[in-house]
Amino acid sequence: MSPLKVGFVTVASVYEAGVDESEGWMDSAVKNLQKKGLEVIAVKPVLTSQSNLKAVIDQLKTENIDLLVIMNGTWAADSLQLKLMKNIGKPTLLWALPYPKTYSLASVVHLGSILKELGIYFKYVYGAPEDEQASNQVVKVAQIAQLANLWKSMRIGKVGRRFTWRTMGPADITYDELDLELYPGPSATHIDIDELFSITSKITDEEAKNLINYMKENGKLGIVEVKERALIEAAKVYFAIKELMKKYNCDALTVECYPKYGGTDNLASAWLAEEGMTSVCEGDLGHTALCLILQKLTNKPVGLLEPVQIINEENALILRHEGSGAPSLSEDVTQIRLKPVTEERGVIIFSAVKPETVTLATVWGKREQLKMCISKAQTLKLTQDDVQRYGGGLVAKLKFNANAEALINKMMNLGADHHMMLALGDVTDELTEFCKMVKIQSITLA
């Protein structure tokens, strides 16, 4: 991701105490934010009327900011701030100052009531310009805002022959792709699977073997239980996906591998995840987009899973899948196993997700009716025998702060999708805030 860029505007009224001090307060706040690594576009002078509003809007629209910060130096006109927000069209944070004579806090509370009525997203902070907690909150909101802006312009390469037809919803009976064009969110760039295979055919065995040897020398290969030919083909797919993403300027990519090309891209996707690149199997555009957001939030690989068994006596849920199981999701990378799909093509990683607090999420719906289930859970330790017993691939055994069967019942009642993305660490709050920014209905599972 590029450095966080914030547009900073201070508003005030010539009729209020503090108007002459407002620019100094802005300078102090901007200096603190810059110390925290933010690129800040500070607009001067302080806005006290709409006479120079157009110039401010034009400047900030050309800067491609992630977040708009509006500091209320004093009580300020709500119409001025509303026009600023609507014309710039970026997530906005309102900064209220703790100075009684200025009525800054009252001004922010008043504007907040109007924004709620209009359904316009905003956040606010309260504190002095040099307040560390306030500055840290600006940074946090800017990070999520950058992901929200990515979501609205995300390009996902969809490689395949449309066997699954999966967009933002279920596999075989899916939503009209026109919905994607009408919704300000991820869009699909269709790429025929023959192009993927055409690229792999031009990559030499030597190039593929060099990658395999590199993975082996760096302890990232695990225990190989596939024929050399299948491993070489998987390595070629790794290079081909990289080339396609660059050629079509994609933020992420998904391959419609199931059912005719099962395992084709699984190992490649796992290796790419370790490099911060997002590639997900089965042509699932919605969960590929979610995977990218979670990777950016955690700076770690994300696993694709689906629920397969409820263990009532342990109040646990087993999730597994054969795709996109990045090696570092495991406790010991050297012990992961590479298993074959066929002799010539298709490699699957068999491993267990390491014991850790995790975030589980699934997205579904259409146009402006998208929903996301979000939950925090704890993964439990599994042996290699457990992985085999639960069906192989990437396997996770999860405990929630709720009954496992009740959780599945809740998913069924909501109509949630079966694909679920697992991210290491607890980012439930950040993901919920992200949903608010992009107008996805978030639902806490547990």
N, C-alpha and C positions, 0 to 999 in steps of 0.2 A: 504494500500500500504506500502511496505517496505521503509526505509529511502532512500533518493535520493543518488545515488552513481555516482561520476564523476571521470573519468580517466583524469589526467592532464599531458600533455607532452609539453615541451618547445623545440622549434627548433631554430637553429641559424647557422651562417656560421663563420668559423675561419678567414675568410677574411674580416669580417665586424666589425666596431666599435660597442661595446656593448656586444660582445660575452662573455666577462668575468663577466659582470654584470647580465646576463640573469638568472642564477640560483637564485640570490637574488630576482630578480623581481618575479620569479615563487613562491618562498617561501612566499613573501608578499601577493600575490594573493591567494594562497592556504590558508593562515591563515585567510584571510577575508571570504572566502567561508566556512570554517569550523565554523566560528562564526555564520554563517547563518544556521547552521544545516546540511550542506552537508557532506557526507562521501567522502573524496577526496583521490584517489590513485595517489600520485605524483610520477612520474617516473624520476629517476635521473641516470646518469648525463644528462645535456642538449644534445639533439640529434644534432650532427653536420655532421653526415654521415650515410650511410646505414650499416656500419659495425656491429653495435649492434641493428639494427632495429628488427631482428627476436626475440631477447630476450624481447624487449619492447612489441611487438605484442603478444607473448606468455603469458606474465604476465597479460596484460590487458584483453585478451580473457578469462582467468580463473577467473577474478574478477567479471564478469557479471555486467559491468557498465551500467548506463542508458545513459550517455552522454560522448562523448570524447571532451575535450577542448585542443586545440593546440594553445599555445601562441607563436607568432613569436617574439622572442627576438631581432632578426635582420632580414635582408633579408635572406631567407632560400630557399633551393632547393624545387621546387614544386614536383618533383618526390618522394622525401622523404616523404612529407606530404600525397601525393596521395596514396602511398603504405600503409601508416599507416591507412588511412581512409578506404580503400577498404578491407584490411585484418581484421580489427576489426569489421567493419560492423555495427557501431552504429551511431546515429545522431551526427553530429559534429558541434562544435562552434569554430570559429577562433577568437583569441584575438589579436588585433592590439594595439601596444603601441604608445603613443604620443611623441616619442623621435626622432627628425629629423635626428640625426646622424646615427640611426640604420636602416632606411628605412623599419621599421616594417609595417607601414601602406601600403606602396607600395607593400610589399611582400604579404600581405593579399588580396589586390585588384587584384594583378596578379593571385594568386591562385584561387580567386573567379571566374575570367573569364574562367579559365580552367574547374572548376567544373560545371559551367553553360553549357559549351559546352558538357560536358560528361553527363549532367542530374543528377548530384549527389547533393543531398540535403545538405545544410549547412546554418548556421547562423553566424553572426560575431558581436563582440562588439569592441568598441574603447574607450580606457581609460587607465589611470595609474593602476598599480596593486592594489592600495588601493582605487580606485575610487568606491564609493558606487553604483552609477548607473550601472556601468559595472558589478559589482558583483551581483546586483539584477537581471540583465538581464540573467546572467548565471543560477541563481536559477529558473527563469521563464521558460527558455528553457529546463532545466533539468526536470522540472515537466511535460512538454508536451512530452519530449522524453521518459519518463517512461511510459506514456500512449501509445505512438507509439510502444514501445517494447512489451507492454501488448497485443496490437492489433495483432501483428505479431505471437503471440503464444497463443492466446485466445482459450480456450476450452469451448464450450457451450453445455450443456446437452439439447438434443432435445427429449422431452417426448411425445410420441404419437403413433398413428397408421397410420400416413402419410395421414390424411384426407386433409390437406391443402397443403402439399408439399412445404411449403414456405421456401426458403433459403435466398438469398440476394435480391430476387426480388418479383414479384407479387405472388398471392396466389395459383391459380389452375394451370396455365401454367407457370412453373418456370424453372430456369436454371439448367443445369446438375450439380449434386453435385461433379462431377470430377473437376469442376472449382475451388471448394473450396480447393481441394487437390493440385491443381497447383498454387494457389495464396497464397503468404505468409501472411495470415491473419486468421480470425476466422475459426475454424473448428467445425464440429458437432460430438458430442458423442451421438449416438442413444440409447434411453432407452424406452422400451415398456411401454405403459401407465398402463398395468396390474401390473407392478412392483410398480408404484406409489400407486395404489389402494391396493396392497398387504401390503405395509407398513402402509397405513392409517388404514387398518383393524386390525393391531396389536397394534395400539395406543389406550389406554383406554379412555373412556369418562371422567374419572377423570383428566387425563393429559390435555385433551382438555379444560375442564371446568376451570382448574387452570389458563390456558393461558387467557381464556375469562375474568375471574375475575381480572386478573392482568391488562388487557387492560382497563377494566371498572374502576378499582380503580385509574388508572393513567390518566383518562380522555381521553383515546384513542379509545374508542369503538363507541361513538356517540349514535345516536338514533336507537335502534334495532327494525326493522319492519319485522323480519324473525322468523320462528319457531326455537325453541332451537335445534332441530335435525340438521337443515341446518347449524347453526352456529357452532355446535360441529364438523360436518364434515369439515367445512372450517378450523377450528383450527387444525384438524388432517392433512390436506393437508400442512399446514404451517410446521409442524414437518417433514412430509414426504419429502418435497422439500429440507429442510436442510440436511436430511440424504442422499438424492440422490446426492446433490452437493458435500458432503464430500466423499461419496463412489466412485464417478467417477472423483473426483478432478477437478470439473468444476469451472470456473471463474464466470459463469452465467448460467441461465437455462430458457428454454421456453417450455411451454406446449401446445400441439395441442388440445386445448379445443373445438374450434369451428369446426363443428356445434353440435356434439353429446354430448359434455361435457361442454356446455356453463356455465361460472361462477364458474367452479370447483376450479380454482386456483386464482381467482381475489383478494379475500380478503387476502389470504395467501401472494400473491405477494405484496400487499399494505403494509402489516405489515413487511414483510422482507425488503422492501425498506427503512423503518424507521431505520433499523439496518445496512444499507449500503450494503445489499445484493441485487443482481439483478435477478429478475424473471419476465418474461414478458409472456403474454398470446398469443395464436393463432399460436404458432410454428414459429414465425418470427425471424429467426436467425440474419438477418442483423440489425434489429432495437433493438434486445436484446443486440448485441455488441455495438451499438451506445448508448443505454441506460447506459451500464456499463461505457463507456468513459465519458458521461455527469455527471454521479453520482460521478465519481472520480474527475472531473474538479470542480464541485460545492460543493461537500461534502453534497449534499442534494438529496432527492428523485426526480425522474423524472417521468413525466406522459406520457402515450401512448394516442394519440388522432388522429382523422382524420377529415377533413373538411366536414361539413354537410349543411351549409347554408351561403349564402352571403347576408348581410343586406346593400343594396345599399344606402338607405337613411341615414345610419349612417357610411357608409364606414367601416364596421366591418365584421369580419369573425367569425362564430361559429364553434368550434371544439368540438367533444365529442367522448367518447368511454366508453365501459362498463368494461374495464380491467385495472388493475394496477394503480388505483387512490389512491396513498398514502395519509393518513389523513392529514399530515402536508402541503400538497399542498393547503389546504383550509385555509381560514381566521380564522375560528372558528371550531376546531376539534370536539368540543362537539355537534355541530349542523349537522355534516354529518349524512346521513341516510343509514342504511344497508337494502337493498331491496332484495327480493328473486328472483331466477330464476325458481326453482321448490321448492316444499315443503321439499324435502329431501336433495337436493344438489344444490349448487350454490348461492353465495351471492355477491351482487354488491354494491359498495359504490356510493351513489348519493351525489355529492358535486360540488362546483364551485372553480376553481383555483383563489386564492387570487389576488387582484389588485397589480401588480408588473411588473417591467421590466423583460422580459423573453427571452430566446433563443429557437428558433424553428428550428428543423433540421430533414431531412429525407435522407436516403441513399438507393441507388439502383445500379444495374448494375452487371457485372460479371467479374471475374478474375481481370485483371489489367485495367479494364475500369469502375471502380466504380466511382460514382458521389455522391455528397452531396449538397443539398440545405440548406442554412443557412440564418436565418433571426432574427433580433431583433424585438420585438413587446412589446406592453403594454396590459396587461390583464385588463379588466374593471370589476367593481363590479357587481355581479349577486345575485339575491335573490333565495331562495329555489323554489319559484314559477317559476322563470326563468329556473332553472335547469330542472324542470319537463316539462316546455313548450318546451324546446329545445331537449327533448328526454331522459333526465336522464343520469345516469352514471357520469363520470367526464366530466364537461363542462367548456369551456373557451370561453370568448368573447374577441377577439383580435383586436387591432388597430395597423396598420403598418405605416411606413413612405412612403406609396405608396397606390394606389388604390387597394382595396381588390379584386375586380373582375379581375383587370389586373394581380394581383399576381397569382390567380388561372389559368388564361390564360397562364402565363409564365410557371407554373408547368406543364400544359398540353402540351405545346410546347416542354418542356424539356423531357417529359416522366417520371416525378418524381413519386415516389410511394405515395399511399394515407396515409400510416401510417406516423405519425410525432411524434417526441419526444420533449416534452416541459420541459425545465430546468429553474429553477428560477435564475434570474440574467442574466447579459450580459456577455457571454463567447464566443461571436462571433469571436473575434480576436484569442483567444486561439484555438478554434475549427478549424478555417481556417489554422492556423499554423500546427495543428495536421494533417490536410489533406495533407499539403505539405510534411510532414515527411513520411507519409505512401502511398504517391502517389495516393490519391483520388482527383478527380477534384472537387474543391469546387466552388459553384455558389451562389452568394448573391441574395436572393429573394427581400429583401427590406431593 
